Structures are given as C-alpha cells and as structure tokens.
Amino acid sequence: MRFLPLLLLLIGAHASAEDPDTPLTINGCIIAESSQCPGADLRGARLANQDLRKMNLSGADLRDADLRHARLDLANLEKARLQGANLTRASLQQSNLRLANLRGATLKAIQGWGLFAQGAQFQKADLSAAYLQFARLSGARMHETNLQAADLEMAWLSKADLKGADLRDANLQEAKLGESNLEGANMSGSRQHYGNFQDANMQGCTGCPVSWDQ
C-alpha cells in the first residue's frame, strides 16, 4: 500500500502531459485564440488544424511552417515571414497580411474573404482556387503567382504587380485592377464582367480585355 501514493502521482503526471486541453506552446508562444506572439520564432512549426484566430503574429517568423487547414481569421500577420509556408485550405478571413512575405508559399483553396494584404509579397506563390472576394491586395507583388481559378470578385488589386501571373479561369468580376501590371499575365477563360482595368499595363498579356485604353 505504501507505493499507492507514488503510483497515483505518476498516473496524474502522465495524464497531465497528454491533456488535450493544454495549449501547444512553441518557443514561448502559446498557440491559442487571441494569443499575443509578435515576432515569435515559429520556423517550420507544425500548426496544421490549429486555432489561431485573432492571434497577434505580427513580424513572426513562420517560414516553412505547416499551416494546412489552420484557422487564422482576424489574425494579425503584418510583416510576418511566411516564405515556403503551407497554408492549403487555411481560413484567413479578414486577417491582416499587410507587407507580409509569402514568396513561394502554398495557399491553395484558402478562405480569404476580405483579407488585408496590401503591399504583401506573393512572388511564385500558389493561390490556385483561393477564395479572395473583397480581398485588399493593392500594391501586392505577385510575379508569376498562380491564381488559376481563384475567386477575386470585388477584390482590390490596384497597382498590384501581376507580371507573368497565371489568372486562367479566375473570377475577376468587378475586381479593381487600375494601374496594375499585367505584363505577360495569362487571363484566358477568366470572368471580367465590370472589372476595372484603367491604365493597367497589358503588354504581352493573354486574354486581357482589349476595350480598355492602354
């Protein structure tokens, strides 16, 4: 009987270590809704399916992180480094990605309604089938970005640099592309009804509207 208290202590410690309600902590950052982790080092972190809603991750290092199916609605990712990160099917509705670096990131089929990504870098990123209605992407750098079949209806893309971007079959209805750079872009099969292309650079663009003055 004298070993019973020790046995109960060990069982309790084991149960605590595996407690599913204990939030994940990485380099001092608590992975939980509304957590404050500005500038956190989360390089290569395994965050698939995690609830990161309303988290403050401004300036955080998330390079090569696994964020598949993560919930990032209303999260602050301003100036975050997300190069090479995998955000396939993540939810980023109304999140703040202003000036964030997403070069080469995978954002396939993300839910990005109304996200803010002014001035963000998406060079060679994969945003195919992304849902980006009402997204703010003004001034974003999107060289050779894959936006095939993306839904950009009512999105703000004024002054965005879309040189060589793949916009085949994209929904660009009522999108604002004034003063954007569409040089060498491919817009074959895209829906452009009521889209605004005023003063856009369309040199070498495939499928760009011909009715706008160059």
Salt bridges, closest charged atoms under 4 A:
GLU18 OE2 - HIS14 NE2 3.30
GLU33 OE1 - ARG53 NH2 3.25
ASP41 OD2 - ARG43 NH2 2.75
ASP51 OD2 - ARG53 NH2 2.73
ASP61 OD2 - ARG43 NE 3.60
ASP61 OD2 - ARG63 NH2 2.57
ASP61 OD2 - ARG81 NH2 3.83
ASP66 OD2 - ARG68 NH2 2.74
ASP126 OD2 - LYS108 NZ 3.94
ASP161 OD2 - HIS143 NE2 2.82
ASP166 OD2 - ARG168 NH2 2.70
